[in-house]
Amino acid sequence: MKLSVLVPCYNERTTIAAVLAAVRACPVKDLQIIVIDDCSTDGTRELLQGELRGLADTVLLHERNQGKGAALRTGFAAAEGELVVIQDADREYDPDEYPLLMAPFVSGKADVVYGSRFAGGQAHRVVYFWHMVGNRFLTLLSNMLTNLNLTDMESGFKMFRREMVQRIVIEEDRFGFEPEITAKLARRGAVFYEVGISYHGRTYAEGKKIHWRDGFRAIYAICKYNLFGGGRAG
């Protein structure tokens, strides 16, 4: 199965080279690597257009900063593989674990697979307690409305069948993407699987970008896309 790897990035100059090298070295050999630069201002864009050019198959550039959801909307439209995975550019998720997420697709069971930070026995860096509490609350609220039993709806390590995810109209520009895509796929009757993954969470000092305001937007997105269906067809 060909795998399209979407790498949304914004001001990731210190990590983007290592992430792209790790993706290139991953166990999956039939890859399409798509980097979506969301108007970085720290030199990331110049690296992608210069010395890192050969590590990505496609580099897509936003001319203004729009957010992770907007970057993924751009990336999904360019994906060509049978499967599509989201690979954050901050080294929190390990490309060596792509085969873990691919296994339920290979066996013909899944439409979407989430890598869960709260399932399985893989290594986890210990970081923020309240982030964990917030993630679990948002997952619980989402599950109550989708009738799924996910353990980590907010995981940034998600893999999809391309033809299914490309039918979804993504409306959220920032981190509201996670509950939106979950709600819309659940409404379409997608078959969800989860696998336990490792996680190397980074601190705010290291460049983590999600904030408490995004948590309130996630609650809004959970209610909007589950109870009201969103503003456009999904």
N, C-alpha and C positions, 0 to 999 in steps of 0.2 A: 504494500500500500504506500502510495506517495503521500508524504506529510508536508503540509504547508505550515511553516513556523512564523507566527506573527510576533514581531518584537516592537511594541510601542515604546517610545522613549521620549523623555523630556529632561534635559540637563543631566545626562548620565555619562559625562566624559570620563569619569574615573572607572567605570565598570563596563562600558559598552564593548570594548575590545575583548575582555575576558569572556563576556557572555556569548558573543558571536563565535569566538574560538571554541568555546565549550559546545555550542550547538553544532558547529562543523565536525567536531570530534565525537558526537554522540553515536550510539549504536545503530541508529536509523540512517541508512545511506541514501535513500531516495527522498531528497529534501528539496523544498523550495523555501528559501529564507527571505522574508519580507520585513524590512525595517521601516517603521513609520515614525519619522521625527516630527514631534509636535511643536515645532518652532523653538528649538533649543537655543539658548543664548550663551552657553558656557563653553562652546567649542565642539560639542558633540556632532553637530551638523558638518563642520569642516572635517572632522575625522572620518565621518561616513563617506564624504565625497572625495577624501584623499586616501590616506594610508590604509583604511579599512574597506575600501571599495570592493576588493575581491572576496570579502567574507560574506557579503549579502548578495543574493540574486537580484533583488529589487530594493531600491531605497525610495520611499515616497515622502515628500516634504510638505508639511503644512506651513502656510505663510503667516498664520497667526495661531497662538496657543488656544486649543479648544478642549483638551482633556482626553483621558484614556478612552472613554467610550467613543469619542469622535475618531480617535486614531484607529481603533479596532473596526469601526464602520468602514474606514478607508481600506484597511488591510483585508477584511473579509471579501470586499469586492474584487480584490486582485488575486485571491487565493485560487490555485488550480489543483491542489492535491485532493485525494479522496477524503483525507482527514485534515483538520485544521487545529492547531494547538496555540494557545497564548503563552508566550514566554516573556515575562517581565525582564527589563534590562538591568535589574538591580542585584542579580545573583541570589535572590531569595529561593528560587526554584531551580532544580538540577536537571539539565537536559539529558543526563544519563538515565533518567527515570521515564523517558518517553515510552519505552516498551511496556512499562507497568500500565500506563494509560491506554496504550494501543491494544492490549490483550483482549479486553471485552469486545472490541471492534473486530479483531481478527477471528474470534470465535463466532461472530455474527450475532452477538447478543445486544449490543448497545447502540444508541444514537448519540449519546453524550456521556462523557466520563469526567468526573471532577476528582482532582487530586486533593485528598483531605489531610489537613494538618492535625486533625484530632482523631484519626483512625490509624490503626497499625502501630508498629513498633520501630519506625525509622527515627533517625536522630533529629532533634529539634533544638535550635538555639533558644535559650530562655530569655525572653524580652519582657514585654509589657503585659501586666496582669489585666488592666482594664480594657486593653484591646481584645484580649481573649474573651472577657465577659461580654463586650459589645458584639463580637463576632457570633458568639453562641446565642445571644438574644436575637440578633437579626436572623440567624438561621432558624431559630424556633418560630419567630413570627412568620417568616416566609413559608416554613413547613405547614403551619396552621392553615394557610390560605391556598397552598398548592397541593396539600395532602401528600407531600413527599416526606421521606424520613432522612434527609441529608444531614450529615454532621458538620459540613463546612460549606455553606452556600457562598460565603464571601471569598473562598479560595480564588487566587489569581491564576491557578494552574488548571485550565479547563481544555478539553479536547472535544471536537464535534465532527459529525459527518458534514462535509462541506455543503452538499446539496440541501441539507436541512437548515443549517445556520444562515446560508445565503438567502433563504426565503423570509428570514426574520427582518423586520424593519426596526433598526436600533435608533431609539429616540434620545436616550441619555448620553450626554457628552462627557460626563466625569465618571465617578465610581458608582453611580446608580446603575451602571451597566450590569453589574453582577445580579442584583435582584430582578432587573428587567428581563435579561436573557433567560433566567430561571423560570420566571412566570410565563413567558411566552412559549418556551419549549414545553413546559408542563401542560399548557393549554392545548398545544398541538398533539399531545399524547406521546411525546418522545420518551424513549426508554433510557432512564438514567442509571448509571453505575458510579460508585465511588471506589477509589483505591487509596490506601495509606501512602503518604509520601514523606520525605524528609523536608525540613524547612530551616533556612538560615535567615531568620528575620533580622532586618537592620534597624538601627536606631534613627531618631530624627537628626542626630549629629552626623550620621552617615548618609543622610539624604532621603529618609522616608518622607512621603508626601501626603499620605492620607491623614485627615484631621477630624475632630469631633463634628464639624459641620457636615462632613460627608456621611456620618452616621445618621443625622437627621434626614438628609436627602435619601438615604437608603430606606428609611422607614416610609417616607413619602412614596418612593418608587415601589416598594412592596405593596402598599395599599393601592396605588394608582393602577399598576399593571395586573394585579390579581382581582381587584374589586370592580374596576372600571374599564379594563382592557387597554388603556393607553389611548393616545390621540390618533394613532394611525394603525392600520392593520399590521398584526404581527403574526 
